[in-house]
């Protein structure tokens, strides 16, 4: 059956869609079913990491040189982007052993360090890769097959679609990425997100809270829970809307706000950028290069400017012996701007981390607030 799932935010109903990763999984499952049974499936589905069962129609089934291929059409629900309507194909065939997963036409290749995939690999992120492997293993067990399977994911119009994304700037060339950590696309308007943040803070203040810890999303939340003493800490998620979060904090007269975020987003705070979405502003390398110029010359700054990811830039900072100075400088400037946003009515602290390196730096007030919230860094 077709996928129909809705969420309600601020009394409005939004139709959910499914990610390119889910499309790849469903297409692969359908192709495998035909490979083992010879029966053409009308629909394919699976239970997403979010625990929601998603299904979609299957089309364009073909058999060529021992391989079966078919496609699922990407549906973003009410959250339309450049991948909506693309045909995501999976081709499967039997091999001697193991499960091989690769990208074909229209799936990008990773050319720079710091992304979810290794350099040279197809841009099929870790969660979709894991799901493809797990669902394939389950189908093989179902039919008593003990050999190997090769899976090739392709998107015929992926190269053209990728030109409208940030993939080329991130070092992903030749196509789109197959992504999706939850498997589901949950749409929500910008206004709805901001209103939800405000409503949550209003409730917190009403319950007597004088301060709170804020993070962009799940990764930030997991980082906070990894700090000694903050394992059970509650966090407020603000997506990319740092400025609006701080405006609410001042409006509701909170005393303290501790902001924790990934370097890729929070380096922007050091430039006074209060919306961290890539479509709103980037300037990551420009800001890092400006801080680097305080300690190193133009040649090093030029190398920083040539970087694609913050992880790549961090490696250079370490190479030139200015890693800690730059991180402390960035954290300090980020604290300056977030406190400027609240006009001094709220005491704001900043801590910055990366997935690979953990804690990178904390501003002076960030360290203080970690302690006040019961943590230790």
MARLUMPA-372858 format. One line per 4 residues: number of its first residue (from 1); their letters; for each residue x, y, z of C-alpha. Coordinates in steps of 0.02 Angstrom, whole numbers, plus 32768, in hexadecimal, padded with zeros to 4 digits. Each point is the difference from the previous one (the first is absolute). Layout:
! MARLUMPA-372858
NUM> A> X:Y:Z | ...
This chain:
! MARLUMPA-372858
1> XXXX> 8000:8000:8000 | 803A:80B3:7FE2 | 804E:8059:8094 | 7F8C:8079:8059
5> XXXX> 8043:804D:80A0 | 7FDE:80AB:8048 | 8042:8068:808F | 7FA8:8092:8052
9> XXXX> 805B:809D:8036 | 7FA8:8099:8042 | 7F56:7FBF:7FC8 | 803D:7FE2:7F4E
13> XXXX> 8010:7F57:7FAD | 809A:7FD7:7F97 | 8014:7F68:7F90 | 80A3:7FA4:801E
17> XXXX> 806B:7FB5:7F77 | 8093:7F8A:7FF8 | 80B9:801B:7FE5 | 806F:7FCE:7F6F
21> XXXX> 8046:7F7C:8076 | 7F53:7FB5:8019 | 7FE4:8000:7F44 | 80A2:7FA0:7FE7
25> XXXX> 7FD2:7F80:8084 | 7F50:7FE5:7FBC | 803E:7FF1:7F4C | 8086:7F83:8034
29> XXXX> 7F82:7F97:8060 | 7F8A:7FFB:7F6C | 808B:7FCE:7F89 | 8039:7F77:8077
33> XXXX> 7F4F:7FBC:8010 | 7FF8:7FED:7F43 | 80AF:7FB7:7FFA | 7FCD:7F74:8075
37> XXXX> 7F49:7FE5:7FCF | 7FE6:8041:7F4F | 7F66:805C:8040 | 7FF3:80B9:7FD7
41> XXXX> 7FD8:8063:809F | 7F86:8091:7FF3 | 803A:8051:80A2 | 8098:7FF4:8070
45> XXXX> 8014:8037:80B4 | 8066:7FF4:809F | 8002:803F:80B3 | 8069:809D:800A
49> XXXX> 807A:8028:808D | 7F78:8072:8043 | 7F92:7F66:8017 | 7F84:8035:7F79
53> XXXX> 7FD6:7F87:7F74 | 8013:8053:7F56 | 7FCB:7FB8:7F59 | 8002:803B:7F4C
57> XXXX> 7FD3:7FC8:7F52 | 8082:7FA5:7F98 | 801C:8022:7F48 | 8075:7FE2:7F6C
61> XXXX> 802F:7F4E:802F | 8084:7FBC:7F88 | 806B:7F65:7FF1 | 80A8:800C:7FAA
65> XXXX> 809D:7F94:8008 | 7FC4:7FA7:809C | 7FD7:80A1:805C | 7F53:803D:8033
69> XXXX> 7FDF:80B9:800E | 7F6B:806C:802C | 7FDD:80AC:8047 | 7FA0:805C:8086
73> XXXX> 7FD4:80B7:7FE3 | 8039:8079:8087 | 7F6F:8053:805B | 802D:8089:807C
77> XXXX> 7F4D:8019:8039 | 7FE0:80B7:8027 | 80BC:801F:800E | 802C:8014:7F49
81> XXXX> 80B7:800A:7FCA | 8064:7FDF:7F62 | 7FFA:7F43:801B | 7F42:7FF9:8002
85> XXXX> 7FC1:7F98:7F6E | 80A9:7FB3:7FD6 | 8005:7F49:7FD2 | 8071:7FA1:8079
89> XXXX> 8036:7F5B:7FB2 | 8048:7F65:8050 | 8052:7F77:7F9A | 8024:7F5A:8056
93> XXXX> 8057:7F61:7FCA | 804B:7F66:804E | 80BB:7FFA:8022 | 806D:7F7E:8055
97> XXXX> 7FFC:8048:80B1 | 7FE5:809C:8067 | 7F8F:8095:7FE5 | 8049:8085:7F8D
101> XXXX> 7FAF:80AD:7FFB | 8033:8085:7F84 | 7FBD:8094:7F9F | 7FE3:800B:7F47
105> XXXX> 7FC5:808A:7F8C | 7FC7:809E:805A | 8040:7FD0:80AC | 808E:8071:8035
109> XXXX> 80B1:7FCE:802D | 8058:8044:8099 | 809F:805F:7FD6 | 8029:8057:80A4
113> XXXX> 801B:7FC9:80B3 | 7F88:8026:808E | 7F60:7FB8:7FB9 | 7F9B:7F68:8035
117> XXXX> 8050:7F94:7F78 | 80B6:7FDB:7FDA | 8057:805C:7F73 | 7FDE:7FA7:7F5C
121> XXXX> 7F62:7FAB:803F | 7F53:801B:7FBC | 7FA0:8083:8064 | 7F8E:7F80:8052
125> XXXX> 8002:8031:80B6 | 801D:7F87:8090 | 7F4A:7FE9:8035 | 7FBE:7FD6:7F52
129> XXXX> 8096:7F8C:7FE8 | 7FDA:7FA7:80A2 | 7F47:7FF0:7FD5 | 8026:7FBD:7F52
133> XXXX> 8071:7F7D:804C | 7F85:7FCE:8089 | 7F68:7FF6:7F8E | 8064:7F9D:7F7F
137> XXXX> 803C:7F84:8084 | 7F4D:7FE9:803C | 7FBF:7FD9:7F51 | 8091:7F88:7FE0
141> XXXX> 7FD5:7FA2:80A1 | 7F49:7FFE:7FCE | 8029:7FA2:7F60 | 808F:7F97:8045
145> XXXX> 8083:8054:7F94 | 80B1:7FFB:8045 | 8061:8052:7F73 | 8029:80B7:7FE5
149> XXXX> 7F9E:8093:7FB9 | 803B:8098:7FA0 | 7F94:809D:800D | 8017:8098:7F90
153> XXXX> 7F9B:809D:8025 | 7FE9:807C:7F71 | 7F9F:809F:7FDE | 7FF6:8027:7F44
157> XXXX> 7FE1:80BB:801C | 806B:800B:809B | 8091:805F:7FB1 | 7F8F:808F:7FC9
161> XXXX> 7FA5:8005:80A7 | 80A4:8006:805F | 8032:80A2:7FAA | 7F72:8053:8062
165> XXXX> 8041:7FC0:80A7 | 809A:8020:806A | 804C:7F59:7FCC | 8083:804C:7F8A
169> XXXX> 803C:8074:808B | 8008:7F71:807B | 806E:7F99:7F8E | 7F7A:7F8A:7FBE
173> XXXX> 800C:7FF8:7F44 | 7F95:7FB2:7F78 | 7F59:7FF2:8056 | 7F92:8008:8099
177> XXXX> 801A:7FAD:80A8 | 7F99:7F6D:803F | 7FD8:803A:80AF | 7F85:7FF9:8091
181> XXXX> 801F:7FD3:80B6 | 7F48:7FE9:802B | 7FC2:7FC5:7F56 | 7F70:807C:800B
185> XXXX> 7FF4:80B4:7FC6 | 7F9D:8063:8080 | 7FD0:80A8:7FB5 | 7FE6:809A:8068
189> XXXX> 7FF7:80B6:7FCE | 8083:8078:8041 | 7F7D:805E:8062 | 7FC1:7F5E:804C
193> XXXX> 80B0:7FD1:8039 | 801C:80A9:8050 | 7F56:7FFE:8053 | 8024:7F54:8046
197> XXXX> 80A5:803C:804B | 7FA6:8094:8050 | 7F76:7F92:8045 | 807C:7F87:804D
201> XXXX> 8061:808B:8055 | 7F61:8050:8040 | 7FCE:7F5C:8050 | 80AD:7FEB:804C
205> XXXX> 7FFB:80AE:804A | 7F53:7FE0:8043 | 8041:7F67:805B | 8081:8069:805A
209> XXXX> 809D:7FE5:7F98 | 807F:808D:8007 | 8072:7FBD:7F78 | 800D:7F79:7F7C
213> XXXX> 8079:7FA4:7F8C | 7FDF:8015:7F46 | 803E:7F98:7F6D | 7FDA:7FFD:7F44
217> XXXX> 7FC4:7F4B:8000 | 801F:7F4B:8031 | 80BD:8004:7FEB | 8010:8094:8074
221> XXXX> 7F8E:7FAB:807D | 806C:7F63:7FFD | 809C:8069:8019 | 7FB6:8055:8099
225> XXXX> 7FCD:7F59:804B | 80B4:7FC6:7FE9 | 8040:8088:8076 | 8021:7FC3:80B0
229> XXXX> 7F73:803B:8070 | 7F8A:8029:7F71 | 7FCE:7F4F:7FD2 | 7F4A:8021:802A
233> XXXX> 7FF9:80B5:7FC9 | 7F69:803E:7F9F | 8022:8068:7F66 | 7F9F:8077:7F92
237> XXXX> 8016:7FE3:7F45 | 8005:809B:7F93 | 802D:7FBA:7F54 | 8058:8093:7FAC
241> XXXX> 7FA3:808C:8057 | 807D:803D:8080 | 7FC8:80B5:7FF6 | 7F4A:7FDA:801E
245> XXXX> 802B:7F8B:8090 | 8062:808B:8054 | 7F75:807D:7FE0 | 7F86:7F8E:805A
249> XXXX> 807D:7FE6:808E | 8008:80BC:801A | 7F44:8017:7FED | 7FDB:7F7B:8085
253> XXXX> 8089:8045:8071 | 806D:7F65:800F | 80A2:801F:805E | 8073:7F84:7FA9
257> XXXX> 800C:7FA8:7F59 | 8088:7F81:7FD5 | 800F:7FE2:7F44 | 805A:7F65:7FC1
261> XXXX> 801C:7FDD:7F49 | 806C:7FB5:7F78 | 808F:806A:7FBC | 7FB1:7FFC:7F53
265> XXXX> 7F6C:8063:8042 | 8047:805E:8094 | 8095:804B:7FA6 | 7F7C:806D:7FAD
269> XXXX> 7FD0:8048:80A9 | 80AF:804A:8008 | 7FCE:806A:7F6A | 7F5D:8038:8050
273> XXXX> 7F9A:7F8D:7F90 | 7F63:7FD0:8060 | 7FB5:7F85:7F84 | 8079:7F70:7FE4
277> XXXX> 7FAA:7FB0:7F69 | 8074:7FF3:7F6A | 7F80:8054:7F8F | 7FFE:8098:8072
281> XXXX> 80BB:801A:8012 | 80A2:7FA0:7FF9 | 80A2:8061:8024 | 8049:7F6D:8062
285> XXXX> 80A9:8009:7FAD | 8001:80BD:7FF8 | 7FE5:8009:80BC | 8082:7F7A:8025
289> XXXX> 807C:8056:7F8C | 7FE2:80A8:8056 | 8028:7FB4:80AA | 8095:7FA3:7FB7
293> XXXX> 8045:80A6:7FC1 | 8018:8034:80B5 | 8085:7F78:8013 | 803D:7FCC:7F52
297> XXXX> 8023:8050:7F58 | 7FA5:800E:7F5B | 803B:7F57:7FBE | 7FAD:7FA1:808F
301> XXXX> 7F62:8069:7FEE | 7FFA:7FD5:7F47 | 8008:7F47:802C | 7F71:8016:807A
305> XXXX> 7F99:805A:7F7C | 801B:7F6D:7F88 | 7FB3:7F84:807C | 7F54:7FB9:7FE2
309> XXXX> 7FD5:7FBF:80AD | 8027:803E:80AE | 8050:7F57:8029 | 807B:801C:7F73
313> XXXX> 8025:80AF:8042 | 801A:7FBE:80B0 | 8085:7F89:7FC0 | 805D:8095:7FB5
317> XXXX> 7FF3:8063:80A2 | 804A:7F6D:805C | 8088:7FEE:7F7D | 8035:80B5:8017
321> XXXX> 7FF8:7FFA:80BE | 7F74:807D:8019 | 7F6D:7F8B:801D | 7FDB:802F:80B4
325> XXXX> 801E:80BA:7FE6 | 7F87:8008:7F6E | 7F79:7F98:8055 | 8009:806B:809D
329> XXXX> 7FFB:809D:7F95 | 7F67:7FC3:7FA0 | 7FA5:7FCA:809F | 8024:80A7:8052
333> XXXX> 7FBF:8063:7F6C | 7F65:7F91:7FF3 | 7FDB:8026:80B7 | 8014:80B9:7FDE
337> XXXX> 7F7D:7FFE:7F76 | 7F7F:7F93:8058 | 8009:8072:8097 | 7FEE:8097:7F8E
341> XXXX> 7F61:7FB0:7FBB | 7FB1:7FFB:80AD | 803D:80B1:8025 | 804A:7FC6:80A3
345> XXXX> 7F59:7FC9:8049 | 8031:7F47:7FF8 | 80A9:7FB7:802C | 802F:7F91:7F6C
349> XXXX> 808C:7F81:7FF4 | 8041:7F9D:7F6B | 8054:7F57:7FEF | 8039:7FBC:7F58
353> XXXX> 8023:7F4B:7FCF | 801F:7F93:7F69 | 7FCB:7F4D:7FE0 | 80B3:7FC5:7FEB
357> XXXX> 8057:8064:8089 | 7F7B:801B:8083 | 800D:80A2:8062 | 8061:8084:7FA0
361> XXXX> 7FEC:8096:8070 | 7F8D:805A:8078 | 7FEF:80B9:801B | 8022:804A:80AA
365> XXXX> 7F48:8003:802B | 7FE5:7F57:7FAF | 8077:7FAE:807A | 7FAB:805A:8091
369> XXXX> 7F51:7FCB:7FCA | 8032:7F4A:7FE6 | 802F:8000:80B9 | 7F5F:8057:8033
373> XXXX> 7F9B:7F7C:7FA4 | 805E:7F79:805E | 807E:7FCE:7F7B | 80BB:7FF7:7FF6
377> X> 8072:8021:7F6B
